[in-house]
Amino acid sequence: MAWILIVFLILLGGLIAPFGDILGTKIGKARFSILKLRPKKTATIITILTGGFISSISIGLLILVSEEFRQRLFVDIPFLQKTLDESKKALIPLQEERKELEGKIIQKEKELNQLKNNIKEFRRGNVVIKRGQILFIAEINPSSNIKLDLTKIYNEADKFVRKIVIPTNKKAKNILLWRPSDITKIETIAARDGNWILLIKSATNVLKGDNYVFVSPELLANKFIVKKGDVITSSILGESDLNLKSINLQIKSLLRETRDEIKSKGSQVSEINTNGNFVKKIRDFLQENQNTKFKLEVVSLRDSKTIEPILVEINILKIAS
């Protein structure tokens, strides 16, 4: 059917086209004029109208004969146009989301570049204070004059930091900068009952020779982290673990867990102090006790508060079969 329709349209166009040409030629020779146009232009218009007539007949025949063409023209095209409009509307929030993501990517790139710069500074040895580093620790007594205590603490911390950042400038003062809102918050909290520890941390990386150091003060309760005799962590040594390599690994793992445990309780010390040669102690004990299980306990040797050192030893306990 489609081939027959195509052949028919070709023949119809072939028949009508010469008719339009002949009609235009005759009108031109007859010097016929439409709307006061020159005969030559009138002939051209007639030829154009003839071509339009051919196109109209072709489309009309397609609509009349081809159901598929009618479906595409009157159903599919409007549906596609509607779908296109809906897609454009749905694309708007996606474009906004894309802009947000691009903004986040740009921000991350800036942070990455800053990190790279910081690494370069570290390699050159110019960074003398790292971001988040504790610069000064002081105890605050709520029964005393808090404002006066804070002033004394600031002066001492400022003097300490100047020796690190600008040791050659003896006249420099007040290089520490902290927000007044932080001080107000500290004064409010410290006025309550209890013992408090003030930590002064660096808010940024600081290069040697910088004129100012931005800091972030933090107030913590000065509480007991461990008491003498407390078992902080423990682990079991099986028969397969009774060799020097396994014992060393077990002790390292146990001490690491101990450090994490005291950190979780609020201790501000970065390392724990140990008492005694644990490996030798365990090895000597194992020579006298074979084919059994043992329990290792990390025990505190003293009372330790928030900023006080943690001193521990490892006890060995035989587990009954």
Residue, then its C-alpha position, 0 to 999 in steps of 0.5 A: m500500500a505504501w509503495i502504491l501511494i508513493v508512486f501515485l504521489i510522484l505521478l500526480g506531482g509530475l502531472i500537476a507540475p507541467f500544468g503549473d509551468i504552462l499556466g505560468t507561461k501563458i499568463g506571462k505571455a498574456r500580460f495578465s496582472i494580479l493586484k497590479l503586479r507586473p505580469k512576470k511576478t504574477a506568473t511566478i506567484i501562479t507557479i508558487l501556488t501550483g506547487g503549494f496545491i501539489s503539496s496540499i493534495s499530497i498531504g490530503l491524500l496521505i491523510l485520507v489513505s494512510e491510517e498510520f500517517r493520520q496516527r503520527l500527525f494527529v496523535d503522536i506529534p502532539f503527544l511527543q510535544k507534550t512529553l517534551d514540555e514535561s521533560k523540560k519542566a522536569l529538567i529545571p530542578l535537575q539543573e538546579e541540583r547540578k549547580e549545587l553539585e558544581g558549587k560543592i565540587i568547587q568548594k571541595e577543590k578549594e579545600l583540596n588546594q588548601l590542603k595541598n598548600n598546607i602539605k607543602e608548608f609542612r614539607r618546607g618546615n614553615v608550619v609551627i602549629k597545626r590546626g586543632q593542636i592544643l596550645f595551652i591547658a589550665e585549670i579554672n576554679p569556680s570559687s575564684n574570680i573567673k574573669l581575672d583567671l581568664t586574663k592570666i591564662y590568656n597572658e600565659a598562653d600568649k607568651f607561650v605561643r609567641k616563643i613558638v611563632i615569633p621567637t625573635n620579636k620580644k616586643a610582640k604581644n597579644i597575638l592570640l585571637w579568640r571570639p568574645s562569644d567563646i569567652t562569654k560562654i566559658e564564663t557562664i559555664a565555669a560559674r557553675d559548681g565543679n572543677w573545669i579545665l580550659l583547653i586553648k586550641s589552634a583554629t588554623n595552621v600557623l606559619k613561623g613569623d605569623n602575626y596572629v594566631f586564631v584560637s578556639p577555647e574549650l571548657l571541659a569538666n575536670k573529672f576522674i578518668v580512671k582510679k587506682g586499681d581500675v581494669i581498663t581493658s583485657s584480652i585472652l591469650g589462647e594456647s596458639d598465642l603463646n609465642l613471642k610474636s603473638i604476645n607482642l601483637q597482643i600487647k600492642s593491640l591491648l595498649r591501643e584499645t586502652r588508649d581509645e578507651i580513656k579517650s572515649k572517657g574524656s582524657q586529653v592525654s595522647e599516650i599512656n605510660t607503662n610500668g615494667n617490661f611486659v614481654k619479659k614478664i609474660r615470657d617468664f611466666l609462660q615458662e612456668n605455666q604451659n598448655t593453658k589459657f591466660k588473661l591479660e588485664v591493663v590496670s591503672l596504677r594511679d588516680s588520673k583526671t582529665i589532663e593527668p597522665i595515665l600510668v598502667e601495668i599489665n597483670i597476667l591471670k591464669i584461667a582455670s581449665 
